[in-house]
Structure formats: C-alpha cells, structure tokens
Amino acid sequence: MDNGPTTPARPTPPPPDLPRYTPPLPSLAIPPAAPPPAIPPAQQAAKLQIRVAPESAIDLTPDGALAPFNTRVIAAVIDLVLAGGLCIAAWMVLPGFCGASMPWLVGLAYLVTRDSLPMLGGQSVGKKAMHLKAVTLDDESLAGNWQPGLIRNAVLVIPLFVFVELFILLTREDKPAHGRRLGDEWANTKVIVVTPIPAE
C-alpha cells in the first residue's frame, strides 16, 4: 500500500563537545617554612657568651701581667730538675772535691741566684721556658741585681718554707696581689709574663 512520499529522516546532530573533566593534580609546591620563633634578647646574649667563651679561653695572658700560679709552678719544677742535673754533673766532674756537700752546693747556688744571673738575662731556665720573668716593682730586670734575687729565693732554702709559699700563692690567686709570695714582698719583686722576642 502506497503511503505517499516519505520524508527523509533528519540527520542527528552530533553531541556538543563537552570539556572533559580532568581531576586536579596534587600540588607539588612546598609551603613556606614558618619563621623561627623570636628569641628573647637575654637568651641571645647567653648564646653569644657560649660562643665567645671558648675563643677567649685560649687568649694569652697579656704581656706584663702578673704570672699565674700554674705557670710559676711549672717553671719552678723545671728549675728544680735543672738544679738536680747540676748536682749530678758536679758529682761526676768533681768526685771527692770538698766532700760530698759540693754537688749540693752547686745546685743550691743555682736555685738561689737563678733570677739574677747575667748570662741568662735575668730569667731562670724555667722562667725562660714558661715566658716569665722576675722583676722589681718598677719593672726593672734582676740581671746583675743580686740583692733582691737572693732575698726572694733564699727563703726557699728554709726547710718546708716552700709549702708556705705555695699556700700563699694559692690563697692570693683571686686577689689583686695574686702572683706575689712572701719572698716577693720582702724583696720588692714580682713575676710577670713576658712575650718572647722572635728570632730574626
């Protein structure tokens, strides 16, 4: 049966292009770090002191300052060892000369005159090794100045008096008169730190 002319079918339009949904990528940006907490000025000063202390601990004692206790003791020990060596040398070189007391007198003579010997420049061997020097209160060298040198060291010949001098030095370590023992007071002397002169 003829139904008449047929109407051609309309083409179906394609669907509109819709934007595809793309899920957001996780952010790779690193958030800025939070500023460090403010440090009170008192704590900043404390940290500064902690940093400076090790550097200041290695500072040398200024030239001309009174010698500290430990360096004086080391210098005295060096001089005692040298005096013992002189005793042994005298005993070997001069056997039987003037009896057995002669070697001891040689060592004793060095200990008593060690700060006034001109050939050492007013410094005993121990003081020269520790960069110390015994001088008058006017900072004059004791080289050839026998009286104060003998007075300050002769008292150490008294038995057990060296322990009295050690006690005096220890008790005066934190006082203005530190570094001066009784022998220094009686001889009007002091022991100071000296800077060695570099060899040219």
Secondary structure, DSSP 8 states (H G I E B T S, - for coil): ----------------------------------------HHHHHHHHHHHHHHHHHT----TTSB--HHHHHHHHHHHHHHHHHHHHHHHHHSTTTTSTHHHHHHHHHHHHHTTT-GGGTT--HHHHHTTEEEEETT--B-TT-HHHHHHHHHGGGSTTHHHHHHHHHHHTTTSTTTT--HHHHHHTEEEEE-------
